[in-house]
Amino acid sequence: MSDEVSDGFVRVRLDLSYDGKDFSGWARQREQRTVQGELESALRTVLRLSEPAELTVAGRTDSGVHARGQVAHVDLPAEVWAEHSEKLLRRLAGRLPHDVRVWRVGEAPAAFNARFSAIWRRYAYRVTDHVGGVDPLLRGHVLWHDWPLDVEAMNEASVALLGEHDFAAYCKRREGATTIRTLQRFRWERGVDGVITASVRADAFCHNMVRSLVGALLFVGDGHRGVEWPGKVLAAGVRDSAVHVVRPHGLTLEEVGYPADGELAARNLAARNKRTLPGAGCC
């Protein structure tokens, strides 16, 4: 996929959110309801396009995962953008289903790429250990963990996972894809309502990474494993059967970060390079 914008086209950035409950994830699928499918259909209708406009997204969320700060881009014919730009938000609001909303839309620099320009993604995972369960009004966004959780122990265990590592032990492998990532933040906080939120930020995430990390730390928090265990699993580099991928409904993509406009092209190139850890051999 090229980062070049074709002559006569404008690159447009969309900032959006969605409730993932009734979606089979972001990516378009035949005979499945997806966020990409709904949004591309709405764009085609309100812009009166003869061909579908394909969206590129910052992070392809899985089935049931929510987003508050998702980012996508689409290349539109310049004349279409000029005609519809001022009323596009309102028209999308009237056409989209109520579980997906576009909040901002605007022309982006030609070098902007929603996926490859991103320098970090931040997710939140929400869980409660209240003996009575989850507040019914939050049940679609908060996991119930039926054991008391020690947030201090979970934060202590999270420290060993920070930095650049091969997260193979916490990722679902995909052929030809690297599992090397830089985990920039992994912090747990209990709110006044008793809901415990994990804030997880990295340059990128591999498949199931956040939900696997959360699953491991819940085992520490409830006393089933010691604080050193998640770090040992990481170092072993293989999936541990005790690491459970927690349910998707507690996970929300909160925010995506991008560099200054002048650094976009360089970031796009760097993001496409297959990563290796310092000192790792080539074969």
Protein Blocks (a to p, Z undefined) as FASTA:
>chain_A
ZZbdcehiacddddddddfklpgbjbdcehiacfklmmmmmmmmmnopabdcddddfbdc
dehiacfkbccdddddfklmmmmmmmmmmmmmmmpcfkbccfbdcdddfklcfklmpgbd
cddddddfbfnbpafklmmmpccdfbdcdfklmmmmmmmmgccddfklmcccdehiacbd
cdfbdcddddfkopacdddddfbdcehklmmmmmmmmmmmnopacfklmmmmmmnopacf
klccddfklpccfbdcdddfklmmmmmmmmmpccddehiafZZ
